[in-house]
Amino acid sequence: MSLDLRDIVVADLRRHYAGDDYSEEYAIELATELIRIGQIFESENVLIRYHKVDDGTIEFHCMNAGSGADLTNAINSLLKSLPKQFITGVTYYDNPRINELAKFSYFPATIERIDGGKFKTYKMSFDLKDR
């Protein structure tokens, strides 16, 4: 059963930021804002908001209420669906366990620890040139 977009955001915040005080109202506001400011890609209990950074780069942010496999499948599907002009996909995140998911990517991925503040501890870049 797939969840509503707002339910996905609530589940993701509760899973990854359980010690923080994010109310359900905040999650609903965040989901509404994510939908408003970017394009949305949905896949089995995963919400990905993405936007063009420059002519060759797409940045995306994931909210996952499913499994690691659900997240990996959604990212692979999004990246495969992008127009050929995009040669790099970039995402930022805090959870170090996501680093392990890079090995399941259809595309070569590099991971950097950047410590860019909350929601930007790690940066994962995907090479999309050979799609």
Secondary structure as the mmCIF struct_conf table of DSSP 4:
data_model
#
loop_
_struct_conf.conf_type_id
_struct_conf.id
_struct_conf.beg_label_comp_id
_struct_conf.beg_label_asym_id
_struct_conf.beg_label_seq_id
_struct_conf.end_label_comp_id
_struct_conf.end_label_asym_id
_struct_conf.end_label_seq_id
HELX_LH_PP_P HELX_LH_PP_P1 SER A 2 ASP A 4
HELX_RH_AL_P HELX_RH_AL_P1 LEU A 5 HIS A 16
TURN_TY1_P TURN_TY1_P1 ALA A 18 GLY A 19
BEND BEND1 ASP A 20 ASP A 20
HELX_RH_AL_P HELX_RH_AL_P2 GLU A 24 ILE A 37
BEND BEND2 GLY A 38 GLY A 38
STRN STRN1 GLN A 39 SER A 43
TURN_TY1_P TURN_TY1_P2 GLU A 44 ASN A 45
STRN STRN2 VAL A 46 ASP A 54
TURN_TY1_P TURN_TY1_P3 ASP A 55 GLY A 56
STRN STRN3 THR A 57 ASN A 64
BEND BEND3 ALA A 65 GLY A 66
HELX_RH_AL_P HELX_RH_AL_P3 GLY A 68 SER A 81
BEND BEND4 LEU A 82 LEU A 82
TURN_TY1_P TURN_TY1_P4 LYS A 84 GLN A 85
STRN STRN4 THR A 88 TYR A 93
BEND BEND5 ASP A 94 ASP A 94
HELX_RH_3T_P HELX_RH_3T_P1 PRO A 96 PHE A 104
BEND BEND6 TYR A 106 PHE A 107
STRN STRN5 ALA A 109 ARG A 113
BEND BEND7 GLY A 117 GLY A 117
TURN_TY1_P TURN_TY1_P5 LYS A 118 PHE A 119
BEND BEND8 THR A 121 THR A 121
STRN STRN6 TYR A 122 ASP A 127
TURN_TY1_P TURN_TY1_P6 LYS A 129 ASP A 130
#
